[in-house]
Amino acid sequence: MSTATLAFRLSCATGMHRGDRAYQQDQVQLIPHHRVPGCLLGVVADGMGGKSGGRKAADQVILTAQQLFERYAPSREQTGDLLKQLVLEAHLMIKLTAITSEEEPHSTIAAFVISPSRECDIIHAGDSRIYHFRAANMLFRTVDHSYVQRLVDEGQILEEEANNHPQSNLLTGCLGTGQDPPITHRHINQLEVGDTILACSDGLWHYFTPRELGAILHALPPREASEMLVNKARQRARGGGDNLSLALVRVDAL
């Protein structure tokens, strides 16, 4: 995405792989605003529940995001409010879907909006993550709504032990459950040229340290970085990999 009226360009890429699962239940999308150059929404949804239930839930997250972003007016509306509305409406729609099906569809969400002024708003629920890198250095990542993250927070296990914990897939919050979803919002005042925002499901981040992610994102253009991350995750999964998906956006100079 580029425009002569902006002093920067957003270089973008997505990646997705079914992994070694029978069904693809992840969904990912980058959506440029159709009226406002330099405004972009990125969404990753990791669906769970039954053979097709997880995909239905992830599809509902993407559909809700498309509909809300279509009506979004950046000059008049707060971006954080848009993202909170996305979480709550997608949660409600997934619950309505569950009423008409035998499955129990749930989904994570990791979503961000970048504005023409290079502000960035982030929201997430579950264990899909958003990372903010400056060059190769991680400045921030979201904190999972998961059982093992709670153990880490309480000092019962180390962060390095969380990935291999037998209950690493238990979530304490996501969309579509009986409980209201967590709404964890973060605002970045301004992204700098060279910054990268990465949203990804646990099928990807499980196989990388932040240092490795930062090195790859800094060394390669987004499309090549996306391909390398997917390929390395597949190699490291050794035939036991989950669905994986990612959306990344780098701020480049014109």
Buried (B, 14 or more C-beta within 10 A) or exposed (E): BEEEEBEBBBBBBBBBBBBBBEBBBBBBBBBBBEEBBBBBBBBBBBBBBBEBBBBBBBBBBBBBBEEBBEEBEBEEEEBBEBBBBBBBBBBBBBBEBBEEEEBBBBBBBBBBBBBBEBBBBBBBBBBBBBBBBBEBEBEBBBEBBBBBBBBBEEEEBEEEEBEEBEEBEEBBBBBBBEEEBBBBBBEBEEBEBBBBBBBBBBBBBBBBEBEEBBBBBBEBEBBEBBEBBBEBBBEEBEEEBBBBBBBBBBBBEE
